[in-house]
Amino acid sequence: MGIYSKKVKSLKDLKDGAQILLSNSKSDWPRVIGIFVDEGLLTLKDGVKPEDATFDDIKDNPKHLKFKYDLDPAYLMTAYNHEEGDAVAINSNFVVDQNLNPTKDSIAIESKDSPYANIVVTKESNKNNKNIKKLVEVLHSKEIQNWITDKWKGAVVPVDK
C-alpha cells in the first residue's frame, strides 16, 4: 500500500484540508491510517494501534486532512492519473500493473515492518493435503522469492518461512 500524488512530493507537503482518496475496502483503512501515523500527520486515541484503527480513532489531524473512503479499489489509478484529490492511497498490485514502481513512485509507503501479509489458509481437513503442502513449498522457494522481489519492486516482501 502506498500514497501517490502528482501534486506534492511528500505527505508533509500536503496543504491544510487536502483531500486523500482511498478505497471503500475497510481492510485498507488501517493500512492507510498507519502510513499517515508513521509520517506524523495523524495521531490516534490512546490505546489504539494503527493496525486496528478506523477513522473514528483519529485523535489529532493538524492538517485537517479529508479522507474520502468510498471509491472502488480498481478506480484509484484512474483517480491518480486524472489528479483527483491531492493524494491517493493505492494497493501495489494496481500500481505495478501500470508500470509504476511502488517504492520509487509513491510519496509514502507502508513500512517493511507492516503486520499485513498474504498467507495461505486452508480448512483443517486439508492441512495435510499434498497439493497444499507443495504450494507452500513452492511459495517459499528461492525462485518464487526472487520473482516476488522483481515483480513487486520491493513493495511486497517475500517471507521464506
WOFEN-V198735 format. One record per residue. N is the residue number from 1. PHI is phi in whole degrees, -180 to 180 (* if undefined). Layout:
n=<N & N>
phi=<PHI & PHI>
This chain:
n=<1 & 2 & 3 & 4 & 5 & 6 & 7 & 8 & 9 & 10 & 11 & 12 & 13 & 14 & 15 & 16 & 17 & 18 & 19 & 20 & 21 & 22 & 23 & 24 & 25 & 26 & 27 & 28 & 29 & 30 & 31 & 32 & 33 & 34 & 35 & 36 & 37 & 38 & 39 & 40 & 41 & 42 & 43 & 44 & 45 & 46 & 47 & 48 & 49 & 50 & 51 & 52 & 53 & 54 & 55 & 56 & 57 & 58 & 59 & 60 & 61 & 62 & 63 & 64 & 65 & 66 & 67 & 68 & 69 & 70 & 71 & 72 & 73 & 74 & 75 & 76 & 77 & 78 & 79 & 80 & 81 & 82 & 83 & 84 & 85 & 86 & 87 & 88 & 89 & 90 & 91 & 92 & 93 & 94 & 95 & 96 & 97 & 98 & 99 & 100 & 101 & 102 & 103 & 104 & 105 & 106 & 107 & 108 & 109 & 110 & 111 & 112 & 113 & 114 & 115 & 116 & 117 & 118 & 119 & 120 & 121 & 122 & 123 & 124 & 125 & 126 & 127 & 128 & 129 & 130 & 131 & 132 & 133 & 134 & 135 & 136 & 137 & 138 & 139 & 140 & 141 & 142 & 143 & 144 & 145 & 146 & 147 & 148 & 149 & 150 & 151 & 152 & 153 & 154 & 155 & 156 & 157 & 158 & 159 & 160 & 161>
phi=<* & -139 & -110 & -125 & -157 & -101 & -104 & -135 & -97 & -152 & -61 & -65 & -83 & -61 & -82 & -56 & 81 & -57 & -97 & -111 & -98 & -151 & -75 & -83 & -83 & -60 & -70 & -81 & -59 & -64 & -65 & -67 & -56 & -59 & -62 & -69 & -66 & -59 & -85 & 81 & -95 & -137 & -126 & -106 & -59 & -53 & 86 & -94 & -88 & -53 & -70 & -110 & -74 & -120 & -66 & -71 & -90 & -75 & -91 & -126 & -138 & -59 & -92 & 53 & -61 & -108 & -96 & -106 & -121 & -129 & -100 & -64 & -54 & -70 & -84 & -63 & -64 & -63 & -59 & -63 & -63 & -96 & 56 & -77 & 72 & -90 & -153 & -132 & -91 & -134 & -66 & -60 & -60 & -71 & -69 & -62 & -61 & -100 & 61 & -100 & -106 & -56 & -79 & -107 & -93 & -81 & -92 & -162 & -143 & -56 & -65 & -64 & -91 & -54 & -78 & -88 & -146 & -87 & -132 & -96 & -126 & -142 & -70 & -51 & -67 & -105 & -63 & -106 & -62 & -63 & -70 & -66 & -62 & -66 & -58 & -62 & -60 & -65 & -62 & -94 & -70 & -60 & -60 & -71 & -57 & -65 & -62 & -59 & -61 & -69 & -64 & -97 & 50 & 89 & -79 & -120 & -100 & -69 & -112 & -107 & -137>
